[in-house]
Amino acid sequence: MSAPFTLYTHAGPGPNPIKVAIVLEYLGLSYTTIPLKFGEGKGTVKDPEYTAKINPNGRVPALIDHGNDDLVVFESGAILQYLAEKEWDMQYDQTGNLSGRTPSERAQINQWLSWQISGLGPYQGQLAWFVLFHEQTHGEKPNGSVITRYQAEVERLRTVLDEHLGQAEGGYVAAGRVTIADFAILPWLKVSVLVGEKLRPLGEYRALKGYVDRLEGMEGVRGAYERLGVAL
Ligand SMILES: N[C@@H](CCC(=O)N[C@@H](CS)C(=O)NCC(=O)O)C(=O)O
C-alpha cells in the first residue's frame, strides 16, 4: 500500500517543509516526499502543473492526505494545524498534545505559530535572500540598509523568543510541552547558520541553544532531517 501522505518538500534546506516532516515523523505517519527545486520550469515550485493542482502560491510545503479524499493543503501553518487537529479529532493520536487541548492552550500555541509564520520566517527569509541570492540574481550588491533592517528585525524576534523561553514552563513556547509551535520555530533557528555572521550564534542567547538542543534530541526531529536529507 502506498503511504497515506504525500509531502512536497524543497530539494535543499528550505525550513518550511521540514516542519511538516517533523510532525509526520512525531506522529509515526508514513509519507512519500516529492522534492521540488526553487526557480521556474519542470520540477520547480513554479511548475504550472504544481501550481495548478497542488499549491497556487508556488511554494513548499504542500501535503496530500490520501486517507481523506486526497485533500490538498498548502501553507505550513495550515498543514501543521490540520495534522494536529486531525490527530485530536480522529484516529492519529487523540491526545490533543500538539495542537492544544483547550481553547486557551490552542490560543497560546497558535500565537507562537503565527509569530513564526508572520514574523521570524518572512524576515529571516528576506535576510537570507539578500545575503545569499540578491547579487547572483541582479548582478549588484544588496543595499546595506536593507540588510540592516532585516538583520535588526530578526535579532529583535530572536530576543523576544529567548526572553519568553527563559521563563516558559517546561522550556517550550506554549502549554508546558512540545507542540506544533516549537516544531515550526526549530527549522528557522537551525537554518539561520546559512547567513553566517549576519546573525548572532544561538549560543550567545540565554535559552535558544538549549531549546534547539532539546528539540533536536527528539526522535521525530532527527527522523525528519534524515528523511529530507538535511544536515541536523
Ligand atoms: N508561508 C509559507 C512559506 C513557504 C515558503 O516560502 N517556502 C519556501 C521553501 S522553505 C519556498 O517554497 N520558496 C520558493 C520560492 O520562494 O520561490 C509557508 O509557511 O508554507
The ligand as a MOL file (V3000), in Angstrom:
LIG
                    3D

  0  0  0     0  0            999 V3000
M  V30 BEGIN CTAB
M  V30 COUNTS 20 19 0 0 0
M  V30 BEGIN ATOM
M  V30 1 N 4.2520 30.8880 4.2860 0
M  V30 2 C 4.7180 29.7300 3.5620 0
M  V30 3 C 6.1300 29.9670 3.0820 0
M  V30 4 C 6.5950 28.8400 2.1920 0
M  V30 5 C 7.9460 29.1320 1.5840 0
M  V30 6 O 8.3580 30.3050 1.4110 0
M  V30 7 N 8.6350 28.0570 1.2550 0
M  V30 8 C 9.9090 28.1940 0.6050 0
M  V30 9 C 10.7750 26.9820 0.9760 0
M  V30 10 S 11.1840 26.9590 2.6930 0
M  V30 11 C 9.6740 28.1810 -0.8980 0
M  V30 12 O 8.9130 27.3910 -1.3800 0
M  V30 13 N 10.3590 29.0720 -1.6220 0
M  V30 14 C 10.2810 29.0850 -3.0480 0
M  V30 15 C 10.2820 30.4520 -3.6290 0
M  V30 16 O 10.4120 31.4200 -2.8800 0
M  V30 17 O 10.1420 30.5410 -4.8490 0
M  V30 18 C 4.6400 28.5000 4.4780 0
M  V30 19 O 4.8080 28.6640 5.6870 0
M  V30 20 O 4.3890 27.3960 3.9560 0
M  V30 END ATOM
M  V30 BEGIN BOND
M  V30 1 1 1 2
M  V30 2 1 2 3
M  V30 3 1 2 18
M  V30 4 1 3 4
M  V30 5 1 4 5
M  V30 6 2 5 6
M  V30 7 1 5 7
M  V30 8 1 7 8
M  V30 9 1 8 9
M  V30 10 1 8 11
M  V30 11 1 9 10
M  V30 12 2 11 12
M  V30 13 1 11 13
M  V30 14 1 13 14
M  V30 15 1 14 15
M  V30 16 2 15 16
M  V30 17 1 15 17
M  V30 18 2 18 19
M  V30 19 1 18 20
M  V30 END BOND
M  V30 END CTAB
M  END
